[in-house]
Amino acid sequence: MKLIVGLGNPGKSYQRNRHNVGFRVVDWLAQHWRIDLSKRKFGGRFGSGLVGQEQVALLKPQTYMNRSGESVGPAVGFYRLAPEDVLVVMDDMALALGQIRLRGQGSVGGHNGLRNIVEHLGRSDVPRLRVGIGGPRSGEAVGHVLGDFMREEEGVIAESIAAAGSAVTCYVERGLEVAMTRYNVRSERKGDDEGSRSRRT
């Protein structure tokens, strides 16, 4: 079984925030895989189904970002999952807007949601898929992540949500290493191309 966790904050006021891109990826997956996310379980929105031959569960913690581990920990314990069977989908200010990066382990990178999950699980080797939201142009980081995407950013982020959904599907069907090879390289090339275009203009 695979558990896919999208991070974000509950409530309409946070719905389109940059910080909620993890929720949006899980919503994309729920629609793509036809999994109902209406069930309340483990302190979150939960649903499960089959993807190919693999049983998959989707979870959107409703505990607010900084307490995400209070939802993820019980789910991992209930299903007795190994770390490699849990994938956390989250925003990342260190990545360019729309870039995605899949890793099997690493630091929390200043992300409080991931930090809380690591604390509750007692280990850091939890796979994570980071979706780039870009850094703040001015002001503090908190204001940036809790702000909505600008109109001109929405097309890019919608495209990256679909790419992240495809990467998660590859992870479920083919494994972490294959997904990393396919999607990290693709994302890095895209980032290089966008950087080149911005330098030319």
N, C-alpha and C positions, 0 to 999 in steps of 0.2 A: 504493500500500500504506500502511496505517496500523499503527503500533506502539503498543499500549496497555501501559503499564508500571505495575504496582501495586507500591508500596513497602511493605516490612516486614522483619521478621527471621525467618529460618528456625528450625524446631524447635518441638516441642510446647509448651515452656514459654512461648513468645511468642505462641502461636496466637490467643488471645483478647485480647491487649493492645490498647490504644487505638492504639498506633503501627502496628499491623498492619491497619488498616482498608483500606489500599490493596490488600493481598493479598485481602481479603474481597470487594472490588468486582470484582477480576479473576476470582476464583472464581465469583462470581455471573454474570459475563459468559460464562465458559467453559461453565457449565451452560445459560445462556439461549441461547447460540449453538451449543451442542453441539461445542465445541472441546476436544480432549484436551490436557491440560496435563502429561502424564507425561514428555514428552521433556526431556532435559537438553541445553541449548544455551546458549551465551553466558554461562555461569556462573549459569544460572537455570533455573527451570521454564518451559517454552516450548511453545507450540502455535499453529497457524495454521489459517485456514479462510476461507470466503467469507461476508460479511454483505451480503446483497443482491448488488450487482455489485462490491463492494469487497473486495480481499484484505486480511485483518486478521491481525496476529500479537499474541499475548498473552505477556507476560513478567513473571515474578516473580523478581527477582534473589535469589540465595541467598548473596550475598556479605556479608550483614549491612548494615544501613541505611546506615552511614557510608561504605560503599564501593560504593554502588549504581551509580556511574558506571563501575566496572570491568566491569559486566555490560551496561549500556545502551550505552556507547560502542562496543564491538565490534558489537552488533546494528545500530546506526544506520549504522556504517561498512560492514558486510556488505551491507545492503540499499540503501545510498546514499540514505538518506532525508533529505528537507528537514526543517527544524525543525518546520514546521507539520504534518508527518505523524507526529509523535511526541506522545503525550499521557501525562503522568505523573499518576497518581492517588495521593494522599497524605493523611495526617491533618493537621489544623491546630488548634492550641490557641486561636488568635485568633478562631475562629468558634464560635458557639454550638453545642451538641450537636445533631447532625443537620442543620445547615445546610450547603449545598454552594455552591461558587463556582468558576466556570470562567473562566480568564484565558489570554490568548495569550502573555503575557510578564510580567516584573516581577521584584521582588527575591526572594531565596530565603526571606525571612521567618524566618530562624533555623532552617530545616529542614535538617539535615545531609545527608539523603539527596538532596534536590534540589540542595543546594550541590555535592555531589560529582559529580552528573550534569552540572551547568553547567560545572564545572571540566574534566571529561573531554571535553565537546563543544566547549568554548571559546566558548560563547555562551549568553545568558540568554533568548533569545526562543523558549523551548520551552513550548508550551501545558501547563497544569497544571490539574487538577481537585482542589480542596481539599475535604475532608470534615471538618466541624467535630466536634471531640471535647470542646470546652469547656476552660476553663482549670482549673488545680489549685485546689481549695478550700483546701488547706493543704499545706505542704511544698514540695519542689522539683519543677521541671518534669520532670526525668528520672524520678522516681518516679511521676509522673502518667502520662506517655506509656507507660511500661513496666508500668503497672498494667492489670488487666482492667476492662472495663466493669462497673458495678454491675448487679445484676439489674433494677432499675427503668429503667436506661438502655438495656438490650438491645432493647426494643421500638422505641425511637426510632432507634437506630443501624441496626437491620435495615431500617426504613422508608427511612432515608437512603441505605443501600447500594443498595436497589432504585431509588431516585430517581437516584443517581449512575450506575447501570448504564443507565438510560433516557437520561440526558444523554450518556453515551459513545456510545450507539447513535445518537442524533441527530447527534452530531459526525461519526460515520463516514458516515452516510447523507446528511446535509444540510449539513455543514460547521461550522466553529467559530463563526462569527458567529451563525448561526441557533440553535445550541445555547446560546450565551451569552444571547441574547435570551430564549429560552424558559425556561431553567432558573435563571439568576441571579435574574430577577424573581420567579419562583415561590418560590425559596428565601428571598429577602429578605422577601417577604410573609408566609411561614410564620414566619420569625423574629420579625417585628413582632407577629404574632398571639400567639405564645407569650410574648413580652415583655409584651404587654397583659394576658394572662391572669395572669401571675405578679405583675404590679403590682396586679391586682384582688384577689388572694387574700392 
